[in-house]
Amino acid sequence: MTENVESLILEHLRALRAGQDRIERKVQELTARATSLENQVVQMHKSIAFLHEDVAGVNVRIDGISERVERIEKRLELSPV
């Protein structure tokens, strides 16, 4: 009878170990996925920063072109002084 109890206990312990192993694998998988998402968010932030930089550069160029057009209009007397 003691062997039956020991066998039953070992069976339960193996089942618990198998469940724990599955949980640990799932946690590792989720950790890897979270790390991947974090890296993607960092890349998106960098991309957005580069876009802001590009837009700022375009705005500077547009401002310069606007000033040149205003000077040309004044020289050609196309706009009121």
Number of C-alpha atoms within 10 A of each C-alpha: 6 7 8 9 10 11 12 12 12 12 12 12 12 12 12 12 12 12 12 12 12 12 12 12 12 12 12 12 12 12 12 12 12 12 12 12 12 12 12 12 12 12 12 12 12 12 12 12 12 12 12 12 12 12 12 12 12 12 12 12 12 12 12 12 12 12 12 12 12 14 13 13 14 13 11 9 10 10 11 6 7
